[in-house]
Amino acid sequence: MISTLAAKFDRKLAAVVAVDVVGYSRHMHLDEEWTHARYKADRSEVIDPSIAKHKGRIVKSTGDGFVAEFASAVEAAQCMVAVQAMLAVRNSRHSPNGRMEFRVGINLGDVIIEHDDIYGDGVNIAARLEAIAKPGGICISGKVYDEISGKIDLVCEDDGPQQLKNIEQAVRVYHVVLPTSPEVPSRPLKRPLTLPDRPSIAVLPFSNLSREPSQDYSADGITEDIITELSRYSELFVIARNSSFTYKGKAVDVRQVGRELGVRYVLEGTIRRSSDRVRISAQLIDALSGGHCWAERYDRDMQDIFAAQDEVVRTIVAVLAAQVNKAEAERNLLKPPARWQAYDYYMRVADEFDSFWSSLQVRDLHDISKLLKHALQIDPHYGRAYALLSAIHLTAWTNSLDDDYLNPFALTERMN
């Protein structure tokens, strides 16, 4: 039935632009006639002519905004950059309370065509991007960024994967730094580094909080020793000292460090010396979310500074390696499946799991194991399915439910 209905609709790939006015309700409350006249003027004098010039079309109006489509992501981005630049000039003639600013979201995706309108996730994602755009700004998806990169001379700030409202899969988000903005840096557009296929970490130079600047050597020494010890773990990807120390003495955004160095985790810390005591603090941060994974403080005597330093380094490294592995395991467990069919098989098992534990029947054992096997065939990297399947294997083996489970690989062999 679904395939029959879907066949009635035409589909195409389109660059979808969602636009609305920032604080439109507040403007209407203060002065309805001025707000309506100003919006109509911006549309007729700036926005609509630019959309037509770049071969786009407006497919629907939303009262305080609209949705437009373009055949090219490059045309869509060039159009909206030009629009925001012209609107910024118009707003510069008014006081802050008299400015009408627009937010723009751009996405590239497959859409359903019905009459003169378009529908689908391609449109929904553009609307969600518009909602998180800055006033007077443009927010684009990773698909749009990949398409325009190298073709338009723009600088984009990578905000990482974001979970947008009512959108199942996370969407990589970029904020366009407009040419008219004083925030435009002098550096060229750089593609963010991709994360390696193993846990990755950068150790930033520890800050010296002592009153004596001469104690910088202690902070640098601990940083170098931690980097050296972490590098001994082959399962970790550790950024070299020369790259980490470029951030020394700078107030940095950990998420920006993660994007620039291509790492998932960042370790930062401080060292404070007072008389014959030293206090060392360290914290492990998830560079994608900015959240703290782990933090600890160490107080030691300075009678033998090198022995104290070695002790702290060994402790931090051991705990750090365990915390990185734990965080990676939790992240993989919570990672959504690549395809919804795998999730469907998993949920069919999860719904029956309580009854399975209460009955522990061999027939149920094989039935739900097969469902999980189907989920893993669809998505071989689905961590939650692996976790549930391993729990079933372990339970069956420890309760001697089936002779096959004396060999933990027997069920897999039988199912193939």
Buried (B, 14 or more C-beta within 10 A) or exposed (E): EEEEEEEEEEBEEBBBBBBBBBBBEEBBEEEEEEBEEBBEEBBEEBBBEBBEEBEBEBBBEEEBBBBBBBBBBBBBBBBBBBBBBBBBEBBEEEEEEEBBBBBBBBBBBEBBBEEEEBBBBBBBBBBBBBBBBBEBBBBBBBBBBBBBBEEBEBBBBBBBBBEBEEBEEBBBBBBBBBBBBEEEEEEEBEEBEEBEEEBBBBBBBBBBBBEEEEBBEBBBBBBBBBBBBBBEBEEBBBBEBEEBBEBBEEEBEBBBBBBBBBBBBBBBBBBBBEEEEBBBBBBBBBBBEEEEBBEBEBEBEBEEBEEBBBEBBEBBBEBBBEBBBEBBEEBBEEBBBBEEBBBBBBEBBBEBBEEBEEEEEEEBBBBBBBBBBBBBEBBEEBBBBBEBBEEBBEBBBEEEBBEBBEEEEBBBEEEE
